[in-house]
Amino acid sequence: MNSRRKISVGLVQQKGYADKQSSLSDTITGVREAAKQGAQLVLLQELHAGLYFCQREDFKHFEMAEPIPGPTSKIIADLAKELGVVIIGSLFERRTAGIYHNTAVVFEKDGSIAGKYRKMHIPDDPGFYEKFYFTPGDSGFMPIDTSVGRLGVLVCWDQWFPEAARLQALAGAELLLYPTAIGWVPTHEKEEQGRQLDAWVTIQRAHAVANGLPVLVCNRLGFESAGGGAPQEVGIQFWGMSFIAGQQGEIIAKAPVDQPLVLMAEIDIARNEQVRQGWPYFRDRRIDAYQGLLSRYLVE
């Protein structure tokens, strides 16, 4: 099989604003720019319609949650239909009273919803109090079929877990996509900040290598205060650095840490099979010996 399946992809790296309309305006501008440059698939960052509100626990933030379909999803759906592109958005979903999700929504180029992925791994760390807001997803790690391919959509904290990437790949995902919100806590030493960023890039490139799939990562940027009367210096400096890696982990395109932009690249999905033929990890997996992966911890 020598046929090529090249698709043009765009990642919209942007700042967040307390004003939802300002955030959505930047999102829409970025998607239009990506489409103008020929993008068939556009990935947005995690919770792109506003600030990363999970830095503190506050009941008032539940007021921002919306059903899907809902007002914000309609805006993105209409944009996908107008431009004829597939868009992956990331929304604060109100499923029902008391059940809310961090949800990635895949909009087909005709404006329909091709599928949803509700974030499975939910962090609970200083500055990332997501367990207060989000119920873990309950639909597993299943790819979403679209006109540009079968998309393995995951969200932020999911990116640290090789099991999630592997299960998406085993279910036939042709790309791995991560809407993300991650950055430095300013009080951390520079050396530690560097180690964190390097680990973040490395683990996701490793998912590409281990599964023979391209990986698309779209992260937000800019400083966001924790708010709630906290000193201005308390917050998160989101580090941008959105990137696109090929099937062997090679960096195809990379964004800077401090610049809103649309990151573009062309990827060849047909190369997935070629790479897997040369590096047959799936062939050599010892599925008879992995039962321990279903345990929390193994001791002798």
C-alpha positions, 0 to 999 in steps of 0.5 A: 500500500503506497497510497497517501492520505495527507491531511492539513491540520491546524492548532489554535493556541490562544490566551484565555479571557474572563469575558467569554465573548473575547475568548470565543472571538479569538477562537473563531479568528484562529479557526478562520485563519487555519481554514484560510491556510487549508486546514481540514482539521482544527484542534482547539485548546482545553476549555478554550471559551474562557479562563482555566477556572479550576485553579480554585474551588468556587460553586459559582463556576458551575454556572458556566457549564452548558448542555451539549448541544448548547449555545457554545457548541452551536457557535463552533458547529456553525463555524465548522459548517461554514468553513467545511472543516472538522473542529475539536472543541473543549467545553464545560458540559452540564450533563444533568444537575450535579453531573458535569464533564470536561468534554471534547466535542468533535464537529464534522464539517457539515456542522453535526456532532461526530462524537464526544469524549469526556475526560477520563483522568481528572487531576486534583492538585494545587491549582488544578482542582478539577475533581471539584468540577468534573465527573470522570468520563464513562464511555471509555477510550474510543476513537471518533470517526470523521471525514478526515479519519478516526480521531483518538481524542483525549484531554490534558491530564489524559496525556500522561497515561500511556494506557489511554493512548494505547487503548485509543490506538487498539480501537483504530485511532489514526491520530491522537489529539490532546486539547490541553491547559498546562503551565508553570507555577511561578514559584517553582524554580527554573530548573524544575520548570524546565524538567516539567516542560521537557517531561510533558513533551517527551511523554507525548512524543513517546505515545506517538512512537509506541503507537505509530500515530501522529500526535497533535497537542494544543495548549493555552498560554499566558498568565492566569491569576488564581483570583479570589483575592489571591496575590496577582503572582499566584496563578499559572503561567501557561506555557503554550508550546503546542506541537505536532509530532509524527509517527516516530515522535519527530517534531513536525511543527512547534509553537513558542511559549508566549505567542498566540498563533495558528500552528499548521502542518501536513500529516500523512495518515497512510504512513501509520502502517508503514511505520508499524511494519518497520516497528511492529510493537503491536505484533510483539505485545505479550497480551498473555502477560499483561494482567497486572496492568489491571491492578492498582499496585503489584507486590511480591 
